[in-house]
Amino acid sequence: MTSLDNHSFHKNKGRCLCGVVSFAVINTFEKLLLCSCEQCRQITGSAFASNLFVSIEGFDWLAGTGEIVSYQVPGRDISKSFCRVCGSGVPWPNGDGTKMIVPAGSLSDPVNVVERIRIFASEQPAWASGLEKVSRHAAFPEGRQ
């Protein structure tokens, strides 16, 4: 087994902001979707949703499943699960229950992703264009907290 194989089968741990909800997931994600559709922007409050997809067999809840609230958009295959304590997005199963959709920001370790895809890029808001040109800082710029 190569070092990549060892890294791929490593269980990556994730959690919500307050730590009440936690999980472990095998570090071999089929895809990372960066979605800029209107619904994903509204549900995340950001320019796009960043969701990883993994087989349900590679996913385990560690704690806090009783603190998860889910919202299903009526008439659509769009849902969101979050911690009822802190509001952080947490994983949820896809429509047919074969995959877990994991918010990328809920994981702290690097991930192995087979495919990365931007979808609904035409719906990206103008304020999110050209972000590579925006000044970068390691923390808050001095005097701007």
N, C-alpha and C positions, 0 to 999 in steps of 0.2 A: 504494500500500500504506500503510495507517495504521500508527501507532506500535504499536498493539495487535498488528497482523499481524506487524510486525518482531519484537516481543517473543515472539509465539507460535512463530515458527520458529527462534528462538534455541536453540542446543543447551545444555542445562543439564548440568553435570558433576556426577557423584556418585562416592562412594568408600566403602570400609569405613573403620573407625577408624584402622587402621595404614597405609592408603594402598596396600596391595599390590594390591587389586582396585579398578579404576576403570572408569567408563563415561561415555558421553555420550548424552543423550536429548533428543529434540525437546520443547520446552516447551509442548505441547498435550496435556494429559492428559484422557482421556474421563471418568474418575471417580476420586474419592477415597472408598474404603470405610474406615470406622472400625468395626471388627468386635469385639464384646465376647463372642463365643462362647467356650466353655470351651477349645476347642483353640487359638484365636488368643491367648487370655490365657496359656495354658501355653507356647506356642511363642515368645512375645515376653517373657514375664515381666512383663507390664504389664496395665493395665485394658482395653486394646484394641489391636488391630493397626491401623496406619495405612498403607494400601497404595494407591498410584496405579496406574492402568491406562493403557497406551499401546500403540498399534499396534507390532508387532514391527519394522516397516520404519523406525520412527523411533528405533530403539535401536542403539547400537554399543558393544561392549566395547573399552576402551582398553588395559587391562593386567590380568594376574592370573587369567585364566580357569582356569589349572591349579591355582589355590589355592582354588577354590570346591568346597564339599562340599554335597550336597543330601540332604534327608531327606524321604521320602514316607510319610505316615501309612498304614499297611496298610488296604486296603479303603475308603479315603476319598479325595476329591479335595482333599486338604490337603497342602501341601508347604512346605518352607522351604529356602532356600539361604543359606549363610553362608561367610565367609572362614575358612579353616582356621587362619590365623595369629592373628587377633584375635577371632574369633567373631561379628563384626558381620553382621547380615542384609544380603544383597545381592539384586539382582533375579533373578527366575526366570521362565521362560515359563509361561503358563497351560496347562491340560490339552490343548488342541488346537493349541498353538503359534502362535496368531495374535496374542497380546498378551504384553507383558512386564508383570509385576507388580513395581513398584518400591517398596521401603520408603521412605515419605515422609521419614524422618529421615536417609536416606543422601544427600539433596540439600541443598546449602547456599544455593542461590539461590531466590528466590520462584518459585512455580509457577502456571501457568494451568490451572485445573480447570473443566471444563464442569459437572460435577455432584458434589456432596458428599452422602454417604449414611451414616447410622448404621445398622448392622445388628446383630441379636441384642442390642438395647439391654436387653431383659428379663433378659439374663444378666449384665449389668454388676454387679460386686461392690458391696456396700454401701459399702465403704471408698472407692469411686471416685465416690460421689454427692456433689453439692454442692461440687465442687472450685472453682467460681467464688467460693466464700466463704472459701476457705483463704487465709491471709496470703501475700503475694507478696514476693519479694526478688530483686534483680538478681544476687546471688551468694549464697554461704553466709551465713546470719545470723551476726553476730559471736559467736564462741565456740562455734559448732556444726558444726565441720568433721568 
